[in-house]
Structure formats: C-alpha cells, structure tokens
Amino acid sequence: MAVQTQKIKLTKNKKPEKGLLLRWRKTGGRAQNGRITTRHIGGGYRKIYRIVDFGQKNLDMPGKVIAIEYDPNRTAYLALIEYENKEKKYIIAPQGLKEGETIITSEKTPISLGNRLLLKNIPEGTLIHNIEIMSGQGGKMVRSAGSNAVIIAHEGNICNLKMSSSEIRRVPGDCFASVGAVSNADYRFKRWIKAGISRKKGIRPRVRGTAMNPCDHPHGGGEGRTGIGMKHPKTPWGKPAFGVKTRRRTTTDKYILQIRKKK
C-alpha cells in the first residue's frame, strides 16, 4: 500500500528551537594535526546544528507537529514535534506532513504519514524512510531529500527493501522505520548558478590536474593546454580515478541481495 504524499509547506517566521541547537565548529578539511585530509572544504556561512532525533524512542506517545523548518545542515526539512510530556524533538519531515498533525511511534500502529513502527508490521509496497540497520541504533538509511525505500517482501523476520539506488537489501523485521518519503523532493533540480553560492556553502574551488605542475598532480606539466599524458586518468596520489571500485567491505554487505544498477 503506497502512502499518498503532497508538497510540504514550511512554517513562516519560525525561529529554531533553542534547546535543540548545538554550535558546530568548522575544520576546513583539516585533521587534529593541522594537515588537510579532505580537500575543497572551507569558508561558508556560519551554521548552527539542529539536534535530530533519528531514533524516535518515545514509544506509544503521540506527538503533535508544531512546525516544519528548514535545516542548513541537510537537504531534507525538519519537523518539530511536541509530545504529551511537553518534550520537543526534531525529526526528518516526510513529504506531505502538515503542521498540526499527530504522529506516533509504536511497534504496531496505523500506516499513516510520519508514523514509525517495526518493519515486520508494515505491509509490502509502503514507502518508508529513516530506517534502522540494527535494532535500537536509530535510523541510518534513507534520510536525504526526496529519497525513499519500498518494502517488496517479508521472509520470516527479514524484510527485503528496494532502495532509491535500485539496491535490494535485507533488514531485520525488528528494526523501526518511518512511513512516507523524505521531504524536499525538488532539491535534486536545484542549480547553483554561480560560484559564490558554492563558496557560501563551504565548498572551495577545484583545480584541474592538467593545470598543475608535475610535482602536484600526475596530469600536470607540459607546454600550453595539454592532455593528461597517460592512458587512464589518475588521482593526485597516482591511483586510478575512474572504473575502480572504491567501496570498502562492511559488516552489512552480506545483507545485499542485488547491487545497485548503473544509470
């Protein structure tokens, strides 16, 4: 059963919740020893981190949506939830969630937008997001704007999920997931029309390897505008740049039934 979703609306003139804010110190891509470990990071607007409740462990306690807010630290929107005990939490807002609606987290609850329940109790064909990999760890998968996963089969206590990347993955049925697709689905169509926008986002310019000296990049050197001078492109450290698998083996690889297909 697919959940119908509508375009989400942000709450106007709403300041972020003070008790759920955290100062986020910038690194500029440098490690503790001061050396750059990740290139092209630096500058950008000052941002305050919003503490997001990915686990939503207030079981069997209804929560009211009091605001839908923009988050400068992620692509999806956030929903501010106030529970019956007056506790407030930020969660990932699903597409179509409206201010004033009520959501609940329970092992078994009605399949309604924003509700969170166990995978084994969600029917096949339902769109879900913020999915746990291991029970009790909180949502780890499907949290970016517009993403969703679909339950395609139940095999005992194991659920087969089809991800947005076309990967099919097995997840224990005792893990929690939220109903619906992640909000701000139009983010993928946004275009950064000038370099200044990237600088404000903290992304520094990238320099072509062919524009460098030979001591700085394998593609560097030569007179004028020359090619890379080799059969295959390489990284600044001399390793193959394209066509080589870079994904490290993880403890969850054994749960992948079908790898993602190239588009």
C-alpha positions, 0 to 999 in steps of 0.5 A: 500500500503506497502512502499518498504524499503532497508538497510540504509547506514550511512554517513562516517566521519560525525561529529554531528551537533553542534547546535543540541547537548545538554550535558546530565548529568548522575544520576546513578539511583539516585533521587534529594535526593541522594537515588537510585530509579532505580537500575543497572544504572551507569558508561558508556561512556560519551554521548552527546544528539542529539536534535530530532525533533519528531514533524516535524512542518515545514509544506509544506517545503521540506527538503533535507537529508544531512546525516544519523548518528548514535545516542548513545542515541537510537537504531534507526539512525538519519537523518539530514535534511536541509530545504529551510530556511537553518534550520537543524533538526534531525529526526528518519531515516526510513529504506531505506532513502538515503542521498540526498533525499527530504522529506516533511511534509504536511497534504496531500502529496505523500506516499513516504519514510520519508514523514509525513502527517495526518493519515486520508490521508494515505491509509490502509496497509502503514507502518508508524512510529513516530506517534502522540497520540494527535494532535500537541504533536509530535510523541510518538509511534513507534520510536525504531529500526526496529519497525513499525505500519500498518494502517488496517482501517479508521472509520470516523476520527479514524484510527485503527493501528496494532502495532509491539506488535500485539496491535490494537489501535485507533488514531485520523485521525488528528494526523501526522505520518511518512511513512516507518519503523524505521531504524536499523532493525538488532539491535534486533540480536545484542549480547553483548558478554561480560560484559564490553560492558554492563558496557560501556553502563551504565548498572551495574551488577545484583545480584541474590536474592538467593545470598543475605542475608535475610535482602536484598532480600526475596530469600536470606539466607540459607546454600550453593546454595539454592532455593528461599524458597517460592512458587512464586518468589518475588521482593526485596520489597516482591511483586510478580515478575512474572504473575502480571500485572504491567501496570498502567491505562492511559488516552489512554487505552480506545483507545485499541481495542485488547491487545497485544498477548503473544509470 
